[in-house]
Each structure stands twice: as C-alpha cells, then as structure tokens.
Amino acid sequence: MKALEVSNIILTHFDYIGDLITNKKLQKLLYYVEAWSLVYHSSLIEEDFEAWVHGPVIPEVYQQFKSFGYSAIKNEYSDGQTASDKMRNLLKSSNLEKEQKDLIFAVLHKYSSLTSFQLESLSHSEQPWLEARKGLMDFDHSSVLIDKRLMKSYYSSLVNVQE
C-alpha cells in the first residue's frame, strides 16, 4: 500500500478524534505502523523510510505535506463529508485486511498521545534508526534507507521482552 494512502487514514483518524497532526508526527506514526506491521503481518507500506535528522521519513509523504511546515496538516473533504464518512470510504477502498486495519488503529492508540518530539526521541533511541545513521553527526543530512529486516528483528525482540 502506498504511504500516502496510509497517511490519509491517519490524518482522517486525527480529524475524527478532534486532534491535530504535523508532518513530523505523521512520519513517525507511519514508521511505527510499518514497524509493527512487519512484526505481526508483513510490510504494509511500499516505500522505504530514510534516516533523516528528525527521524524516519518517507520523502514522498514529506513533499506532499511540507507546505504546512510545523503547523497542523489540514485534511481535504468533499462538500458535506465528515471525518467518519471519509474514514469509511478510505477503509472500504483500501483493500486492507481486518487485521491490518486493527493494527493501524492499535498503533495510533498507542503512539498518538506522544508529541512529535517524543516520537522523534523514541525513534532516535532505537536500533533501526541508529544503524542507518551510524557514522553521521546529529545534524548531517542523510537519505540512507532504514533496513526493514532490521525493523522487523528489532521490534519483534521488543514483543519477546514484554511477554
């Protein structure tokens, strides 16, 4: 599934619950959706994440929403459409399995209350991002890909520790 499709689900979820989301927070939530999808199912997001200064980023998603800067992203709706209507349409047209939908919402439930800075700090403390940034200074620009096999291995190990 394209990252922008998952992004639309996340953005609509935030509208539905009456909360705001920035591009930075969206990127981190996409990352954790993919990380946990790798653990429990298989890769959900087609694109790879790059290890940017502020954490994992999918460049296409960043470009789509960069005009919002550090402000909240404004979601687009058809005339008269509610967040609930849009979510229903997005999920229906997505071809996601029930387990994948459940996983997306479980990740949002777990991570949505964290600020973008807290999500950045969390991702910066974890092995997949650290490995991709190895040898780089904190503010060095990078387009190094975060290895999805390492993501699966690392986050799977967290499940084993917590059980």
Secondary structure as GFF3:
##gff-version 3
##sequence-region A 1 163
A	DSSP	alpha_helix	3	17	.	.	.	ID=ss1
A	DSSP	alpha_helix	23	40	.	.	.	ID=ss2
A	DSSP	beta_strand	50	52	.	.	.	ID=ss3
A	DSSP	beta_strand	55	57	.	.	.	ID=ss4
A	DSSP	alpha_helix	59	65	.	.	.	ID=ss5
A	DSSP	three_ten_helix	66	68	.	.	.	ID=ss6
A	DSSP	alpha_helix	83	94	.	.	.	ID=ss7
A	DSSP	alpha_helix	98	111	.	.	.	ID=ss8
A	DSSP	alpha_helix	116	124	.	.	.	ID=ss9
A	DSSP	alpha_helix	127	132	.	.	.	ID=ss10
A	DSSP	alpha_helix	148	162	.	.	.	ID=ss11
###
